[in-house]
């Protein structure tokens, strides 16, 4: 198990995933086994070609990075 996985704040992960589109959220949850009992793996359940899954995953990560850089509304 990686250090990032063991030290991640579950509430922060859930909040970050909720910022994504439903499809991107399902993709990342399936890809990394978030909220699932089974091991992480390739999310074939979305029924998309592997190339499209990779693009969708890259887009989701870009979105998360941009959201992380936004100033907090204090």
Secondary structure, 3 states (H helix, E strand, C coil): CCHHHHHCCHHHHHHHHCCCCHHHHHHHHHHHCCCCCCCCCCCHHHCCCHHHHHHHHHHHHHHHHHHHHCCCCC
